[in-house]
Amino acid sequence: MELPLVVGVDGSESSLRAVDWAADEAALHRAPLRLVNASLWERYEGAALADDLGKPSERVLAENIVASATDRARRRSPDLKISTDILPEDAVTALLHEGRNASALVIGSHGRSGIAELLLGSVSLAVAARADCPVIVLRGGHDSRPGRGIHQRIVLGVDEPPEGSAAVRFAFLEAEVRHAELHAVRAWRRPAHETTEHPLPAGEPARYDENRAAETVEEALRAAVAEHPSVELHRRTVEGPARTVLMDASATADLLVVGAERRHGHVGLQLGRVAHAVLHRAVCPVAVVPQWV
């Protein structure tokens, strides 16, 4: 059975942008789309009580939200296979459960809580840090369609997992289906003890670290390059903190892909400082891809 692309909907502007983006993404991959609304309204309000009071129940609101999102997705991509569900759970629990049988989760950067555009909502952060599947967080205000991106460029932050990591495979596949350039970026740092007073001795450690960064990129990409020969690939090593390098690169990208290590049996958030930083500050959508170690 083909795994669906799941998008969380709550009626907020952020989630509606996520529906648009997910509909385009599902169409590109020829995958089914699943729209999920989750809340704990049943804990606080029974449907019978709402009827007695003559007020619309939260269930009715949820149904309207899902119906509206479905219509929106069908207008975007009429041929999509779409399924929906309304779940009486908190949003994080529901989305994490859905992610166990999804190709990816797509969520807005924040929901109906009114959090500022610049910041990341708690649901988005918790899901990105714990999901079993890739999570794409639609950073505020970014409306480009996956198939017709503004920049036609995907940026991959290259870390040091084994060759052929999940993030690498995800980035190559996205670049291939979008016919976009893939920019593989690896940050490196100048040794702390190096000084400008003695440039000749100091230059050797810096060159070593830059060369090591380039070797890491080659090692990480080797298998994917052979599997996706049509992808236009650009390799870059940049001196500086990884979070700063990737946030700068996101300004001219349609998607930023980063990995996040997951350890079996570990409970709690598993995200990493770089992924955490770009989720809060990147200009474009961010895909967090779990790598089990």
GITABEL-V912741 format. One line per field, one symbol per residue. ss: DSSP state (~ for helix, > for strand, _ for the rest). psi: psi as a letter, one per 40 degrees, with the letter a starting at -180 (. if undefined). burial: 1 if it has 9 or more other ideal C-beta (glycine too) atoms within 8 Angstrom, else 0. A space follows every 10 residues. Layout:
ss=???
psi=???
burial=???
//
This chain:
ss=___>>>>>__ __~~~~~~~~ ~~~~~~~~~_ __>>>>>>__ ~~~~__~~~~ ~~~____~~~ ~~~~~~~~~~ ~~~~~~____ _>>>>>>___ ~~~~~~~~~_ _>>>>>>>__ __________ _~~~~~~~~~ ___>>>>>__ ____>__>__ __>>>>>___ _____~~~~~ ~~~~~~~~__ >>>>>>>>__ ________~~ ~~~~~~~~~~ ~~~~~~~~~~ ~~~~~~~___ __>>>>>>>_ _~~~~~~~~~ ____>>>>>> >>________ __~~~~~~~~ ~___>>>>>> >>_
psi=hhhihhhhhe eidddddddd ddddddddef iihhhhhhif ddddhidddd ddefihiddd dddddddddd ddddddgdei hhiiihhgii dddddddded fidihhiidi aeeeiiddih idddddddee ieiihhhgih eheiidefid efhhhhhhaf iiifiddddd dddddddefi ihhhhhiihh hdehiedgdd dddddddddd dddddddddd eddddddgee hhhhhhhhhi hdddddddde dfiehhhiih hhhhehhahg didddddddd eidiihhhhi hh.
burial=0001111111 1101111111 1111111110 1111111110 1100100001 0000001110 1110110111 0111011001 0111010110 1111110110 0111111111 1000000011 1011111111 1011111111 0101110010 0111111110 1001111111 1111110101 1111111101 0000000000 0100110011 0111011101 1111100100 1010101100 0111111011 0011111111 1100000001 1001111111 0101111111 100
//
